[in-house]
Amino acid sequence: MPKLYNFAFGPYPQRVTIYLAEKGLSDVELVRLEPPRGRTNWPPSVIKGLSPNGSLPIIVDDDGTVVGQSLAILEYLEDTRGGPNMRGKTPKDRARTREVTTVLDEALTFFGIWARHGSRLNRGADRESQEAAEIGAERYFQRLRLAERMIGDAEFIAGNTVTTADCVAMASLHFTLGFYGVPIPSDCPRLSDWYARFSLRPSVPPPDYPPEQHAIALGLMAQTGIRIRS
């Protein structure tokens, strides 16, 4: 049975958690680890040297294959496991899924810049920079607005069926809104409606944030003096 090394919260781990539930994969053993205190990477002793950059999630398959990036894990499981097609059945559908996934992945990257350089939670771990925080925030909201234009009126993010794009979007917005308290812009009604609907699915786990870290992280916009611009 393959082993998934993961932890309870965070957008990258949650991508895989939501995907496994939507895909209906029960033959993956979860090895749940606790986040290291005061560190940005996992100590090598914790992840047994499996990840060169000290990050989770990591999946180790029965044949020894190790995959250590969340999007790569989703692709790998799609290629090696049965169950519902989560990429799209046609080349057009698959391209659409990749396109939307890329925009949402970029959004999370920019959000990470905002949080790392502006949040009180990361003081001492990353260099504080108001300029970097503002740039990250601006680009984050730009990507959400781009996603808003791309998703149209379909039931799900990339079309009429659940795809990996939904897993990426849900994990990202669940984290940015729930952990940092950053709302979806009001000029993204389709994205907001999709989020409200998808949040009710059984695949979306309830928040499980460390209380001390959560209390410090909440209110990122106020901490950095950033407002959502229309």
N, C-alpha and C positions, 0 to 999 in steps of 0.2 A: 504493500500500500504506500503511495507517495506521501511524503511529509511536507506540510506547509508550515514554515516558521513565520509567525506573524504576531502582531499585538492588537489590542482591542480598538484603539482609536487612531486617527490619522487618515488622510485621504487616500494615500497609496495602499495601505493595508485594507482599507474599506472597499476599494475597487475589487479586490480579489474576494473578499467576504461576500459582497453582494452578488458578484458573478457566480460563485459556487452555488448560492441559493437559487438564483434564476436558472442556472444551467441544470440544477438538480443533481449535482455531483456529491455523493455521500461517501465515496471511497477515497477520500483524502483525509489523512490524519493531521489534525491541527496541533501544532506545538506552540502554545501561547507563551510569549515572553513578556516580561514587564519592562517598560521603557527605562533606560539608564538615567539616573538623576544627574543633572548638571552636565550632560554630555550631548553632543549632536550626533554622534555615531555610536553604534553598539560595540562594546569591547570584543576583540577577537575571540576571547574565551567563551563568550555567550553564544556567538553564532558559529563556533567551531571552524573558523577560517573559511566559511563557505562564500562569504561576500567580500570581494576585493575593496569595496568602498564602505564596508561596515553598515549597510542599510538593510532594512526589511521592507517588504516580504521576500522570502526565498522559498522555492519549492525544490524538493529533491525527489526525483522519480525512482521507481524500482530498479531501473538499469543504471542508476548513478548519475543521470543527467541532472545538472543544477541550473536553475534559471532564477535570476536575482533582480529583475526589474518588473514592476507591476504590469505594464503593458505587454512585455514579452511573456509573462506568465499567462496572461489571458490568451495571447496568440498561441502559445504552446499547448494549452489545454484545449483550445478549439481544434488544433491540428491532431491531437492524440486521443480525444475522448468523444464519445457519442453524446446524444442528447439534442436539444433544440439548437438550430443554427443561430449563433449569436453575432455573426458578421454580416449576414445578408446572403441571399441565395443566388443572386446574379452579380456579374462584375460591376454593374451600375450600383446595385445595393451595397456591395462591399466597399466601393470607392466612396460612397456617401458616408458610410460608417466611419471610415478612416478619416475623411475630411472633417467631420464634426468632432471626432475624437481628438484630432490634432489641435483644433481651436480650443477645446476645453482643457487639454493638457497644457497648452501654452498659457491659458488663463491661470491655472494653478501655479505654474512656474513664476509668473509675475506676482501672484499673491504671495508666494514664498519670499520674494525679494522685499515686498512691503512689510511682511511680518518679521522677517529676520532683522531688518535694519530699523524698524520702527516700534516693535512691540516691547513692552516692559519685560515680557517673558524671556526674551532673548538677550537682554542686557548682560554683558560679560562674556557671552558666547560669540556674538557677531558685532562688528563695528556699527555704532549708531550713525545713521545718516538720514536726515530729513529729506534730502534730495532724492536718495535712492527709494525711500518709502513712498514719496509722492509719484515718482516715475512708475514704480511697481503698481501702485493703486490705480493710476490712470490707465495703464496698459491692461490691468485686470478687468476693469469695467468695460474697456473697449472690446475685449474678447467676448465678454458676456453679451454685449450688444450685437456683436457679429453672430454669435450663436443664436440669438433671438431672431435675426433675419434669416438664418439658415434653416431652422427647424420647421418653419411654416406652421400648418394647422394639423400635422400628423399627430397621432395619439402619443407616439414616443419620439425620442430625440432625433433619431435618424430615419423614421418611417413608421410603418404600422405594426411592427413587431419589436420586442425588446432586443437590444443589441448591446455589445460591449460599450457603446457610446453612452447608453443610459447608466451603466455601472460607473463609468468615469464621471459623468455629470453629477450623479447622486452623491457619490463619495465626496466630490469636491465641494459642492454647495452645502451638504450636510455639515461639513467641517468648518467652512468659512463662516457660515451663519451660526452654527451651534456652538463652536468653540471660541471663535473670535467676535461673534455678534455682528458680522457685516452682512447687511441685507442684500437681496437681489434688487437691482435698480427698478424703480417704478415704471420706467419705460421699456421694461422687458416682461410684458404681461404673459406671453406664451410660455416663457421660461418659468415664470412664477407659477402659472397654472399647472404646468407639467410637474414641477417640484412638489406642489401640494398633493397631486394625485399619486405620484410615485412614492412619496414618503409613507403612504399608507400600505404599501406592499409588504408582505411578510419577509421579503429578502432584506429589507432595510433594518439593521439592528438598532435598538434604542441607544441613545448616547451613553458612553461609559468613559467619561473624561476624569482624569485625576483632579479632585476638587481644588487642591492648592494651585495647580497650573491653570485650571480653568478660570479661577477667580482673577488671576493676574492677566490672562489673555483677553478676557471679555472687554469690549469697548475699544477695539483697535482704532476705529475711526476717531474717537475722542482723544485717544492717546497720541495720535499723529496729526490731529487737527485737519483731517481730510473730510470733505463732503462729497456726496455723489452729485456730479454735474450732469444736467440733462443735455 
